Amino acid sequence: MSTTRSDGGPGTGRHSSGARAPHPAETPNPAQVTEADLDAMSQEQLARLAANLDDVEVVHNANPWPIPGTRAEKRAARSVALWFLISAVCGLAFLVAFLAWPHEYRAPGDPGYVMYALYTPVIGTTLGLGILALGVAVIQYVKKFFPEEVSIQQRHGGPSDEVARRTVIAQLQQAGKDTGIGRRGMILGTAGLATGVFAVGLGVAAVAPLVRNPWKGGPDAALWHSGWRPVNGETVYLRYDTGDPSEIVLVRPEDQEPGSMMTVFPFRESERGNEEALLNALRRSDNPTMLIRFRPGTVFVPAPGHEGLNYGDYVAYSKVCTHLGCPASLFESQTNRILCPCHQSQFVATEHARPVFGPAARPLPQLPITVNDAGYLVATGDFDGPVGPAFWEMGKI
């Protein structure tokens, strides 16, 4: 096998007779190439040797800019750098919007609603444009500065030998040299800026939701209260959703059969005729509540310190699973278990919705209910715990 030419560089990887040399997997560590030979080779020679060892024949390799520093090359470099710069600006805009844009819920018509409604479109648009610009920049760089190369490689199996492992790094370095990335400071700078901004932005986006302050807003903090919270002493009724937000159907105890479950939402008389308020009560994520009526004789076990939240055989629990917020709204009347279809968590309805299976580790929050003088089921307060998945600062409830 001949692996060096008379000038000391890698050959074509063929025998002197013209036949193709065996693949390294068949003849590992060719005797003709020693460590001393490798140390004496230039980076370009090592890169060519790497191709030969992989049984690759380079048929055509043309530098797109044979004369460096031309005006056309500089225009191409500025074009690529511009796309990287656009990506960096969009990434910075995403980071600023994610951190500073008003994101807390505002009802339609309330001050700040427009800014709240634009939060998701703004962060989605800036992130999308940033990723798009980054992709365009990379594609433009490959199309404008990578050599036009046509190579043919034979298919072989087996592990790489020591020579192949040492030369592949040189091959990668030679590729960088051929594309001129090392001398294109403007492209390197803008590419580094774009990828750096995106790395910071994605890191912040991943960590920020985990460190939300649950006490922001004091007693009105959103994580501690739901739409069932009494306001100015006004009665909060249990309302059944008929599919028409403007239709008000209040719930009486006799409306529900033993061993059944229905979904209810909060309603206040001050909201009657207010389409936005009625719709918001149905759509607010922490409002959906399951009202369960046990069969006569069923024993209910309240949570310690939370007695008196049920009304006879009637109990009300949040439908938002305490694992990841899925709708835990499947009720198995024979076993009195509530099931979450997403990750199979199960809660015992007769034992204050205590979790007994699956990943959920916290009971479903219970809504205190009673019947008023008019015979309607009403809530006497908010849930006995935060609705939805637990968070670090919540502590034990």
Secondary structure, DSSP 8 states (H G I E B T S, - for coil): ---B-TTSSB--SB-TTS-B---TTTS-S-TT--HHHHHHS-HHHHHHHHHHHTTEEEEEEE-S-SSTT-HHHHHHHHHHHHHHHHHHHHHHHHHHHHHHS--S---TTSTTHHHHHHHHHHHHHHHHHHHHHHHHHHHHHHHHHS-EEEEEE----S---HHHHHHHHHHHHHHHHHHTGGG-HHHHHHHHHHHHHHHHHHHHHHHGGGG--TTTTGGG-GGG--TTS--TT--EEEEE--S-TT--EE--GGGS-TTEEEEEEEE-GGGTT-HHHHHHHHH-TT--EEEEE--TT------TT-TT-SBTTEEEEESB-TTT--B--EEETTTTEEE-TTT--EEETTTTTEEEESS--S---B--EEE-TTS-EEESSS-SS-SSS--GGG---
